[in-house]
Amino acid sequence: MSTPVTLPDDSAIIDHITICADRVFKYQRGRGANTAPPPTRRQVHQLLILAFAASIEHEEGRKVAFTLFFDHDSSLVDYEFEQPLALTPAALARLSVALDPSRTYICATSGPSGLEIVGLYHFGDHHSFRAPRSAPSHFSVRVVSPGVLVIYYDARLILTYRRGEVVCYPGDFEWTLDAERALSPPIAAEVDEGRKIQLQQCFVHIAESMVRMRHGGALLVLPNGLHWQERATSCRFAPRRPASRACDAEASSVEHEKRRQDAMARLLNESPCDYIDRNAGAAIISALCYSSTSHLGVELEWVAHFTGTDGMTVVRPDLTLLCFGAFFRTEAPPGGLRVRIVDPYQGAPNEVREGELAAVGGARHQSAAVTCHGFPGSKVIVASQDGALSTMQWNEESQAVLVHRHLELMLNL
């Protein structure tokens, strides 16, 4: 439940995090997983209050964003400092300008004089599809924006803190799955299940990229057959023809995965080579597949960049790019527009509240809601400059726009 608090060092927050981390650690070790030991209660307190203090600083004129993780034996370090640094808000803020918080983590451990920063761990593109290195089974604190913290342990979302409010999440992945489902547009029934899953991951990746870019923007996903030009009031950057780079990259990735699976099956079932040679062959096949999915990530970020312009960026569910910088008629229907809002900071993480159009937010959000009403079956993903992420979709059954807010706190940003 959402509970008002003052600072993230509130004893109830510390107790919840400590208990959840201990429970996850015992469960994972009991099933044989090599989950890293969590920090002590005192260390949890220090990590949170130092991360919060760093979050409200500015460095080189930028807002601070970073990911800090606790590694008791400093085993995950790609870039080790010659001399460990004292873990202070100033040090965290200074490092943040050099790092992508979703790809390079700041490693903290316990030193002779308290917590210290020993180095950096780089994942590469680890939140985009398949990656050569997975997320750490460690305790981590991600600073999303000033006064906004996301707490993970063993890749499980435990708690989010947002400027005096906190939401505690169950010890499973259900809320993260809810966020991913909210970001996924309606996809035609004839599309196979594997393709649907990858398309869902594609839209999650675009949304994550929009949040990281911090420019704000809106992505309108239109079902096939809807003619958006009829409702557009202007589109300064209208293309001569739709762009298919992201769509083609996704299709290529699916084809590469099928070939990889076939090649792996032949390698393991038919090849007379020894075990070492088989593993070498499997590594080459996996590397080729990762190259394909990495290319897809680049194309998706290309789409995300377009959302930085005024107006909406418009795509089809298959990622075909129709236009960007588009504006649509935004008159609410007679009698007003009803909205149904899911906001973890206004109740339970899945509680739905009824409201009027103004309840969705400012002009950009209200325009997105009205646009959804004008295009049945469409979905709008809206990123704010402060890092907040929402989705909107017209629900015919309830005759209202369904709004999911603060999805950024349930994703691996």
Secondary structure, DSSP 8 states (H G I E B T S, - for coil): -EEE-SSTT-HHHHHHHHHHHHHHHHHHHHTT--------HHHHHHHHHHHHHHHT-EETTEE--EEEEE-TT----SEEEEEEEE--HHHHHHHHTT--TTTEEEEEEEETTEEEEEEEEE-SSTTSSS-SS---SSEEEEEEETTEEEEEETTEEEEEEETTEEEE--SSSHHHHHHHHHHS----TTS-HHHHHHHHHHHHHHHHHHHHHTS-EEEEE--TT--GGGTEEEETT--SS-B-HHHHHHHHHHHHHHHHHHHHHHHHHT--S-HHHHHHHHHHHHHHHHHHHHHHHHHHHHHHHHTTSSSEEEE-TT--EEEEEEEE-----TT---EEEE-GGGSSTT-EEEE-GGGG-SHHHHHHHHHHHHSTT-EEEEE-TTS-EEEEEEETTTTEEEEE--GGGGS--
